[in-house]
Amino acid sequence: MPNKVILVKETGAIENKSIDFNTLLANQLRDSGASEKASIVPVADIGVYDKGLVLRILPDNITYSNVRESDIKKIIEQTVLGGKVIDEIVHDGKDKQLKIVLKNCGLVDPDSIDDYLKAGGYQGLKKVLLEMKSPEKVIEEVKKSGLRGRGGAGFPTWMKWSTARNQKTDQKYMICNGDEGDPGAYMDRSVLEGDPHSVVEGMLIAGYAIGASKGFLYIRAEYPLAVKRIEKALEDAREYGLLGENILGSGFNYEMEIRLGAGAFVCGEETALIASVEGKRGTPKPRPPFPAVKGLWDKPSIINNVETLASIPQIISNGGDWLAKIGTATSKGTKVFAITGKIKNSGLVEVPMGITLREIVFDVAGGLLNPAKKIKAIQTGGPSGGVIPKDYLDTQVDYENLGKLGSIMGSGGMIVIDETDCMVDLAKFYLGFCVEESCGKCAPCRIGGYQMLQLLNKISSGEGELADLDKLKRIAYAMQKASLCGLGQTAANPVLSTLKYFEDEYKAHIVGKKCPAGKCKYLLMYKIAEDKCKRCGVCVKNCPTQAISGNREKGYAIDQAKCIKCGNCSEVCKFEAVGKE
Amino acid sequence: MKKISAEEMDSMKKEGVDTSKNWIKVGMSTCGIAAGADVVYATLLDEAKKRNIEVAIKKCGCAGKCFAEPLVEVNVEGVPRVFYGKVTPEVAVTILERHVRNKKLVKDHIFF
């Protein structure tokens, strides 16, 4: 049986493409008498991108990139047969991801508490209850770790806990915020579905630290699988005596319940979430008093995000200093991002703080979906965040750096935007989302958001005036200052940040009456180029409004009055004769 | 009611996850299921039984490679551990026969 495996993948452009490398490799293996010792396996994805021909030799796990024909002999002789690394072509295969929160996702069976225990689960809880035996020590450990809230704002977790700890009252509550609503973000869902016990354990430790005996898991109803898995996790933990009375014989009592969110984005905001748990309409309240002082049913309550809670058990078992070693001066640990948009490998990535955006996009996530297009910007923080233009791709990711650029870390949505995306359209999308989700309680958010959206609609339909840009900014600042909660205060961010970096694009819509990216349909016209048209008539058949007239002799033309700008004709034309202007 | 003790917890941790020699894991989070992981999982269970192939088949959470779902991780003694992506029921059967039974990697479906 062959004992080595050579994985082969062509990534990006390859010089000398006429050569069939697999055959060449197989022939040379045979010539060297190594056919018995190694087998060749072409793979679908090797985790290295845009580096020509990539070979990986297993089980040694040696990767070579930009491999040329002349290297093959050397690789067979030295690495496959000799087991040695050839330094000149070796690829630094260091994984830029670091999995802490997602450590168990993909490892354990989420429905099995035994699996979680075997992976070292509930060791943090055990340490807290049987060794540390002091809530203050737990808070101290979290303080040492430098952990900040992963829900978006980045408030130091220990400080929240400590405030609640110091409240003298008969009852305190612990709440897990699983109301993940940012478009394109699903980190919390993956953690709840893939490793529910880590959240349950985090809730137990947090509850112990602040002195709560009751916890609520607030999960949005759109995540039925997450709810099912958390239900099972609670049931199993209860059966094992890890939830309920006298946990692990320590005298600590703790109960947990699930509350379902009914699909309102604003319920991710602390005070609205509390109202929702209480069974009231989910609208925010002014702060202070902060929930840590007066929260659920007027009792001190701590609300932590799913990701924050999921990292607690490991902070306790490994010690706060362990996490503090990872990251930048102000932001410690790792962050999970849901990377989507015009990206090759969309999915979840967990990276240490301090990594650059460029590394995330091009090394971890494989670069752009269509490598022929140029990257334009990255959107982070969802409807509360902003865009970061391509010139700032080398920024190190942490709370402060992203804030300085006019965006936020947010809960972890990251959308890659290429040159075919229009910034006005993008701002309109996010603002439209917030307008729909505004609870309507305060005027700045309810009215301001709507007025801004009207202005954006005006601009994207070609009716805009330059004065509208000032109006947008004025309303945006008013919303930031006067809105009651985070939703309204941040709803204008996508508009402000696109205006800051892409004012030219706004002006092109207003002055030039053009959409440079060709997205805003009122500002573009589809036209058939006579010289390119082969008069096949495919466009006519695919036009839903019969806007294309003509015949095979005379050629075809689009009636602009009938055209709805769906773009079908352009997509189906094999000769690229239908262009947009 | 079977309460767990601190000692039992420690011995479970010592034992570790995935102690069986041969196992297959299917990513069964929403992203996986949306791409057809539940069908792949059911196919693996059915076919392994039918074909008398001894391998532990488990479900797990999302490993992050949502673009390649359904994602199946295979560990068989004597073969490097790999992820197969965009797995269809047909590919699942090939994995059982070629990878698990014959101890050879399946071409063109490995995702790193």
Interface residues (C-beta under 8 A of the other chain):
Chain A: M1 V5 L7 S39 V41 P42 V43 A44 D45 I46 G47 R56 L58 P59 Q97 L102 N104 C105 G106 L107 V108 D109 P110 D111 D114 D115 L117 K118 A119 G120 Y122 Q123 K126 L130 Y186 R189 S190 E193 G194 D195 Y223 L225 A226 E239 Y240 G241 L242 L248 K344 N345 S346 G347 L348 V349 E350
Chain B: M1 K2 K3 I4 S5 A6 M9 M12 K13 E15 G16 V17 D18 K25 G27 M28 S29 T30 C31 I33 K58 K59 C60 G61 C62 A63 G64 K65 C66 F67 A68 E73 G78 V79 P80 G85 K86 K103 K104 L105 V106 K107 D108 H109 I110 F111 F112
